[in-house]
Amino acid sequence: MRINRVWFSLVLILGLNLKIVNAFDLLYDLRIKTGYNSNILELSDKDLRRFENKNEVDKFKISSSDDFVSDFALRIGFRNPDFLGHTQIIRFSLNYEKYWNNEILDKINFGIRLKQYLSSKFNFELKYFYFPEIYVNRYDSVLDVGTDYRDFTYAKNSAYAEFQYRILEFLNLSYQVEYSQLLYNEFFTEYDADQYENRIRAIILPYQKLRLGLDYTYRKSNADGEKAYKGISEIEEFKDPSHQDDIYRISISFPLKIKKEKELELAVEFSYYEIYYDSNFRNDKYHYGRKDWRKNWKIFCTIPLGKKFSTGFYYGNDWRNVSSPILEVSENKDYKQYLFGLQLRFDN
């Protein structure tokens, strides 16, 4: 299977640590997060009305358009304080999302990270994550005659390499390159894609514990598109979901003292996406001439409960606006969403 093409990342990460000494520090942390999501499938107002009318039983498999979601994240690893003269950290992660009313959206992913320090100023990190199945929605497939809605699902492999350098006491720079492989089910193979990302990040520490983050990411997604239809003569509508994205992100965090020995931490993050679709097929109505603008912001408040425990809450808004030569596309793809919840965290 093509999904095995990126397992080299896992082998590489493990191979780099063959020379492990016996002395190491055990690391583990657990995060439990539960919150409310107002629009779990990111449905447009038009599709929300379709769902609420309950006239299209085959279109929607969900029992509610909103839901409570619990997220369980566990990381276990170790710190080797003297690998080739510098600190090395390896972590294994397991993340599980549980939807209380819509189990079809439940998802799990596995990951491994290796972080190697080469000096007090420079380090690099290698990461690999695997998502066995991600459910998006139900759509009609070009392989079907008429309208037969099929589950739109995919598996995902992601491999990353990140390099971090502290230029000044108050300025850290990092560069991350990512490769992801998206493999859709047999009804939507035209969406199979190789996705590449390049991200530049600056972390500025201008005053005490004030922290400012500035990011720019360029993403290119090369989908199979027309190649997926070779040998299938009855296809009349070709789709090419390839796209290019510009992503801008700004974040700021700072402490708020509640006692002399304890501090709340408040963080705010804003992201802005510009997404340009590359399709040249004029009958590809959902991709030809389409441009998306997506914006989201989040606020986090972390409250310490002790040396190892913390809790907190979060709130966020997310919305998308779509421009297309076909009015129907905007009506079906614009959406709004908000979410909020609580988090409990333990770090050793």
Secondary structure as GFF3:
##gff-version 3
##sequence-region A 1 348
A	DSSP	three_ten_helix	2	6	.	.	.	ID=ss1
A	DSSP	alpha_helix	8	15	.	.	.	ID=ss2
A	DSSP	beta_strand	25	37	.	.	.	ID=ss3
A	DSSP	alpha_helix	45	53	.	.	.	ID=ss4
A	DSSP	beta_strand	67	83	.	.	.	ID=ss5
A	DSSP	beta_strand	86	99	.	.	.	ID=ss6
A	DSSP	three_ten_helix	103	105	.	.	.	ID=ss7
A	DSSP	beta_strand	107	117	.	.	.	ID=ss8
A	DSSP	beta_strand	122	140	.	.	.	ID=ss9
A	DSSP	beta_strand	149	168	.	.	.	ID=ss10
A	DSSP	beta_strand	171	184	.	.	.	ID=ss11
A	DSSP	three_ten_helix	189	191	.	.	.	ID=ss12
A	DSSP	beta_strand	193	204	.	.	.	ID=ss13
A	DSSP	beta_strand	211	223	.	.	.	ID=ss14
A	DSSP	three_ten_helix	225	229	.	.	.	ID=ss15
A	DSSP	beta_strand	243	257	.	.	.	ID=ss16
A	DSSP	beta_strand	263	277	.	.	.	ID=ss17
A	DSSP	beta_strand	291	304	.	.	.	ID=ss18
A	DSSP	beta_strand	309	323	.	.	.	ID=ss19
A	DSSP	alpha_helix	327	333	.	.	.	ID=ss20
A	DSSP	beta_strand	335	347	.	.	.	ID=ss21
###
